[in-house]
């Protein structure tokens, strides 16, 4: 099939919020490579709001994993077949998305060789978690496999989201003075800087503007623990009160955003927001580092034989000491704040 005759393309990423955000450069690149093709995207239903208003997406296909997961997967497969895709790019590395890919009847099925069903793909790309290889680059390599003369170094690597005017207006009330954003939680406990350490940081910074605590509705209690323990009236818990895109808009104009190796890190990248990312049990060489112009990475200074303890993390420290978080030097986080302040003063 002549690639220029492609009519419809499907991109699959049914993992976490951050993974969906880091897939967006592939949407932009595929649109540029195949300007006449319609691009559909398949994501977990809970992540659909991230891609609202995206001008390059023709249709969002949503997988509801919470109820009747397998039945909903089969319904999606029927839709995928009916849509008759010329190409399926699968950014997800696990079996469920592999089923959708290999049974899609697409002319070209492209994905990572680490998927358990990758042997039936037309094109397989290594998913290399090594220093210098960002997840964005790994995703763009899927397109490069199909278009060998594509120069991915010339492509925009920063993720892109498209908040609406309503999203902008929803956060204006919080932007009347300089502010920090702090996203203290993560899906994985060992990726999460401890509450006591966040409180210590706030005490050292003595920031006089507002400090907004960000997260979803599931993070309300954890964020409130930080707020209460800080004993500071300027610390405001916004967890569960803003949508993902509204949080992204708020982060964009913050003096600095303190985040874990988690979804808010990638929200910051998508908005080119100033960010300081704290890596506890995971390491930057996995390729999920921030891509904002102002990006600081803070981690423990010394090596630990137990770090990294896994790609994602655990519900508790396997070694019981959690030194990868507890031994991080707060002075590094303060230094990132000073750099951000200096940058704001220079503007």
C-alpha positions as CSV (number, residue, x, y, z in Angstrom):
1,X,0.0,0.0,0.0
2,X,1.2,3.5,-0.8
3,X,1.8,5.3,2.4
4,X,0.5,8.5,1.0
5,X,-2.8,6.9,0.4
6,X,-3.4,6.2,4.1
7,X,-6.9,7.2,5.1
8,X,-7.1,6.3,8.7
9,X,-4.6,5.7,11.5
10,X,-5.1,4.4,15.0
11,X,-2.7,5.2,18.0
12,X,-3.1,3.1,21.1
13,X,-2.0,4.0,24.6
14,X,-4.1,2.5,27.4
15,X,-1.7,3.0,30.3
16,X,-1.4,5.8,32.8
17,X,-2.0,9.5,32.5
18,X,1.7,10.3,32.0
19,X,2.0,7.6,29.3
20,X,-0.9,9.2,27.4
21,X,0.8,12.7,27.6
22,X,4.1,11.3,26.4
23,X,2.3,9.7,23.4
24,X,1.0,13.1,22.1
25,X,4.2,14.0,20.1
26,X,3.5,10.9,18.1
27,X,0.0,12.3,17.3
28,X,1.6,15.5,16.0
29,X,4.3,13.7,14.1
30,X,1.9,11.3,12.4
31,X,-0.4,14.1,11.4
32,X,2.6,15.9,9.8
33,X,3.8,12.7,8.1
34,X,0.3,11.8,6.8
35,X,-1.6,15.1,6.5
36,X,-4.5,13.5,4.6
37,X,-5.1,10.8,7.1
38,X,-7.6,10.8,9.9
39,X,-6.0,10.0,13.2
40,X,-8.0,8.2,15.9
41,X,-6.6,7.5,19.4
42,X,-7.6,4.7,21.8
43,X,-7.1,5.4,25.6
44,X,-8.4,4.3,28.9
45,X,-11.7,5.9,29.6
46,X,-10.3,7.7,32.7
47,X,-7.8,9.5,30.6
48,X,-10.1,10.8,27.9
49,X,-10.3,14.4,29.3
50,X,-6.6,14.9,28.6
51,X,-7.2,14.8,24.8
52,X,-10.3,16.9,24.8
53,X,-10.1,19.7,22.1
54,X,-7.0,18.1,20.5
55,X,-7.2,19.4,16.9
56,X,-5.3,16.5,15.3
57,X,-7.6,13.7,16.7
58,X,-10.5,12.6,14.6
59,X,-12.1,10.2,17.1
60,X,-11.3,9.1,20.6
61,X,-12.0,5.4,21.3
62,X,-12.4,4.7,25.0
63,X,-11.8,1.5,26.9
64,X,-13.7,1.2,30.2
65,X,-11.5,-1.0,32.3
66,X,-13.4,-0.6,35.6
67,X,-16.5,-2.7,34.7
68,X,-16.7,-5.6,32.3
69,X,-13.1,-5.0,31.2
70,X,-12.8,-7.9,28.8
71,X,-16.3,-7.5,27.3
72,X,-15.5,-3.8,26.6
73,X,-12.3,-4.8,25.0
74,X,-14.1,-7.1,22.6
75,X,-16.5,-4.2,21.8
76,X,-13.6,-2.0,21.0
77,X,-12.1,-4.7,18.8
78,X,-15.3,-4.7,16.7
79,X,-15.2,-0.9,16.4
80,X,-11.5,-1.1,15.4
81,X,-12.3,-3.6,12.7
82,X,-15.2,-1.6,11.4
83,X,-13.0,1.5,11.1
84,X,-10.6,-0.4,8.7
85,X,-7.4,1.3,9.8
86,X,-4.4,1.4,7.4
87,X,-2.0,1.6,10.3
88,X,-2.1,0.9,14.0
89,X,0.6,2.3,16.2
90,X,0.6,0.6,19.6
91,X,2.5,2.5,22.3
92,X,1.3,0.2,25.0
93,X,3.5,-2.8,25.8
94,X,1.1,-5.3,27.3
95,X,-1.2,-8.1,26.1
96,X,-4.6,-6.4,26.0
97,X,-3.4,-3.7,23.5
98,X,-1.5,-6.4,21.6
99,X,-4.9,-8.3,21.1
100,X,-6.4,-5.1,19.6
101,X,-3.4,-4.6,17.4
102,X,-3.0,-8.0,15.9
103,X,-6.7,-8.6,15.4
104,X,-7.3,-5.1,14.0
105,X,-6.9,-6.2,10.3
106,X,-4.8,-3.1,9.7
107,X,-2.5,-3.1,6.8
108,X,0.4,-2.2,9.0
109,X,0.6,-3.1,12.7
110,X,3.5,-1.3,14.5
111,X,4.5,-1.7,18.1
112,X,7.2,-2.5,20.7
113,X,8.9,-5.8,20.6
114,X,8.4,-6.2,24.4
115,X,4.6,-6.8,23.9
116,X,3.9,-10.4,24.4
117,X,2.1,-10.6,21.0
118,X,4.7,-8.6,19.1
119,X,5.7,-11.5,16.9
120,X,2.5,-10.9,14.9
121,X,3.2,-7.2,14.3
122,X,4.4,-6.1,10.9
123,X,7.0,-3.8,12.4
124,X,8.6,-4.3,15.8
125,X,10.6,-1.6,17.6
126,X,12.9,-2.1,20.6
127,X,11.7,-0.4,23.8
128,X,15.1,0.5,25.2
129,X,15.1,1.9,28.7
130,X,18.7,3.3,28.7
131,X,20.3,6.6,29.4
132,X,19.6,9.3,26.9
133,X,16.5,7.6,25.5
134,X,13.3,9.4,26.4
135,X,9.8,7.8,26.3
136,X,8.9,10.4,23.7
137,X,11.8,9.2,21.5
138,X,10.7,5.6,21.9
139,X,7.2,6.5,20.8
140,X,8.4,8.5,17.8
141,X,10.6,5.5,16.8
142,X,7.3,3.7,15.9
143,X,6.6,6.2,13.2
144,X,10.2,6.1,12.1
145,X,10.0,2.3,11.6
146,X,7.1,2.9,9.1
147,X,8.7,6.0,7.5
148,X,12.5,5.1,7.4
149,X,13.5,8.5,5.9
150,X,11.8,10.4,8.7
151,X,14.2,12.5,10.7
152,X,12.8,12.2,14.2
153,X,15.5,14.6,15.6
154,X,13.6,17.4,13.7
155,X,10.3,16.6,15.3
156,X,8.8,18.4,18.2
157,X,9.6,16.3,21.3
158,X,7.6,18.2,23.8
159,X,4.2,16.8,24.6
160,X,1.2,19.0,23.7
161,X,-2.2,19.4,25.4
162,X,-5.0,21.8,24.3
163,X,-6.8,23.3,27.3
164,X,-10.0,25.2,26.4
165,X,-10.8,28.9,27.1
166,X,-13.1,27.5,29.9
167,X,-10.1,25.7,31.4
168,X,-8.1,29.0,31.4
169,X,-10.9,30.9,33.0
170,X,-11.5,28.2,35.7
171,X,-8.1,28.9,37.3
172,X,-7.8,32.7,36.9
173,X,-9.0,33.2,40.5
174,X,-5.9,31.4,41.7
175,X,-3.5,33.5,39.7
176,X,-3.7,36.9,41.4
177,X,-0.3,36.6,43.0
178,X,2.9,34.6,42.6
179,X,2.3,30.9,43.5
180,X,3.9,27.5,43.7
181,X,2.3,24.2,42.7
182,X,3.1,21.1,44.6
183,X,1.9,17.6,43.5
184,X,2.8,15.4,46.5
185,X,1.3,12.1,45.5
186,X,1.8,9.2,43.0
187,X,0.0,6.0,42.1
188,X,3.1,4.3,43.5
189,X,4.1,5.0,47.1
190,X,7.9,4.6,46.5
191,X,7.7,7.3,43.8
192,X,6.3,9.7,46.4
193,X,8.3,12.2,48.4
194,X,7.1,11.7,52.0
195,X,4.6,14.1,53.6
196,X,7.1,15.0,56.4
197,X,9.7,16.0,53.8
198,X,7.3,18.2,51.8
199,X,6.5,20.0,55.1
200,X,10.1,20.5,55.9
201,X,10.6,22.0,52.4
202,X,7.7,24.4,52.8
203,X,9.2,25.4,56.2
204,X,12.6,26.2,54.7
205,X,11.2,28.0,51.6
206,X,8.9,30.3,53.7
207,X,7.3,31.2,50.4
208,X,4.8,34.1,51.0
209,X,2.6,33.5,48.0
210,X,0.0,30.8,47.6
211,X,1.1,27.1,47.5
212,X,-1.4,25.0,45.6
213,X,-1.5,21.2,46.3
214,X,-2.6,19.4,43.1
215,X,-4.0,15.9,42.6
216,X,-7.1,14.0,41.8
217,X,-10.0,13.2,44.0
218,X,-8.1,10.1,45.3
219,X,-5.3,12.5,46.5
220,X,-7.5,14.8,48.6
221,X,-6.6,13.1,51.9
222,X,-2.9,12.9,51.3
223,X,-2.8,16.5,50.1
224,X,-4.7,17.6,53.2
225,X,-2.2,15.8,55.4
226,X,0.5,18.1,53.9
227,X,-1.7,21.2,54.3
228,X,-2.5,20.5,57.9
229,X,1.1,19.4,58.9
230,X,2.5,22.6,57.3
231,X,0.5,24.8,59.6
232,X,0.5,27.5,56.8
233,X,-2.5,29.4,55.8
234,X,-1.1,30.0,52.3
235,X,-1.1,26.2,51.5
236,X,-4.3,25.5,49.6
237,X,-5.6,21.9,48.8
238,X,-6.9,21.9,45.3
239,X,-6.9,18.1,44.9
240,X,-10.1,16.9,43.2
241,X,-11.2,20.5,42.5
242,X,-9.5,20.9,39.1
243,X,-9.6,18.8,35.9
244,X,-6.3,17.6,34.5
245,X,-6.3,20.3,31.9
246,X,-7.2,23.0,34.4
247,X,-4.3,21.8,36.6
248,X,-2.0,22.0,33.6
249,X,-3.1,25.6,33.0
250,X,-2.4,26.5,36.6
251,X,1.0,24.9,36.5
252,X,2.0,26.9,33.4
253,X,2.2,30.2,35.2
254,X,3.6,28.9,38.5
255,X,6.9,30.2,39.8
256,X,7.8,26.6,40.1
257,X,6.1,23.2,40.2
258,X,7.4,20.5,42.5
259,X,6.4,17.1,41.3
260,X,7.3,13.4,41.8
261,X,8.2,11.1,38.9
262,X,4.5,10.9,38.1
263,X,1.7,12.4,35.9
264,X,2.1,16.1,37.0
265,X,5.7,16.0,35.8
266,X,4.4,15.3,32.3
267,X,1.6,17.9,32.6
268,X,4.3,20.4,33.3
269,X,6.2,19.3,30.2
270,X,3.1,19.6,28.0
271,X,2.6,23.2,29.2
272,X,6.4,24.1,29.2
273,X,5.9,24.9,32.9
274,X,8.9,25.4,35.2
275,X,9.4,22.1,37.1
276,X,11.5,20.5,39.7
277,X,11.1,16.7,39.5
278,X,12.0,14.5,42.5
279,X,13.0,10.9,41.7
280,X,12.8,8.5,44.7
281,X,12.7,4.8,43.9
282,X,12.9,5.3,40.1
283,X,15.8,6.9,38.1
284,X,16.0,9.5,35.4
285,X,17.7,7.1,33.0
286,X,14.3,5.3,32.6
287,X,13.4,8.1,30.2
288,X,10.5,9.9,31.9
289,X,12.3,13.1,32.7
290,X,10.7,16.6,32.3
291,X,10.9,18.4,28.9
292,X,10.2,22.0,30.0
293,X,12.7,24.7,29.2
294,X,13.2,25.1,32.9
295,X,13.6,21.6,34.4
296,X,15.5,20.6,37.5
297,X,15.9,17.0,38.6
298,X,16.6,16.1,42.2
299,X,17.5,12.7,43.5
300,X,19.6,11.1,46.2
301,X,23.3,11.9,45.9
302,X,24.7,8.5,46.7
303,X,24.0,5.2,45.0
304,X,21.9,2.6,46.7
305,X,22.2,-1.1,45.8
306,X,18.4,-1.3,46.0
307,X,17.7,1.6,43.6
308,X,15.9,1.4,41.3
309,X,13.7,-1.2,42.9
310,X,11.5,-1.4,39.8
311,X,10.2,0.4,36.7
312,X,7.1,1.7,38.5
313,X,7.6,1.3,42.2
314,X,5.9,-0.4,45.2
315,X,3.2,0.2,47.8
316,X,6.0,0.3,50.4
317,X,9.8,0.3,50.4
318,X,10.9,-3.3,50.0
319,X,14.0,-2.6,52.2
320,X,11.9,-0.8,54.9
321,X,14.2,2.3,55.0
322,X,13.0,4.3,52.0
323,X,16.4,6.0,51.9
324,X,16.0,6.9,48.2
325,X,13.4,9.5,49.4
326,X,14.4,10.2,53.0
327,X,18.1,10.9,52.2
328,X,17.4,13.5,49.4
329,X,19.1,16.7,50.3
330,X,16.5,19.5,50.7
331,X,19.1,22.0,49.8
332,X,18.8,20.8,46.2
333,X,15.1,21.5,46.1
334,X,15.7,25.0,47.6
335,X,18.3,25.7,45.0
336,X,15.8,24.8,42.2
337,X,13.4,27.4,43.8
338,X,16.1,30.0,43.9
339,X,16.9,29.4,40.2
340,X,13.2,29.7,39.3
341,X,12.9,33.0,41.3
342,X,15.9,34.4,39.5
343,X,14.4,33.4,36.1
344,X,11.1,35.1,37.0
345,X,13.0,38.2,38.1
346,X,14.8,38.3,34.8
347,X,11.7,38.2,32.7
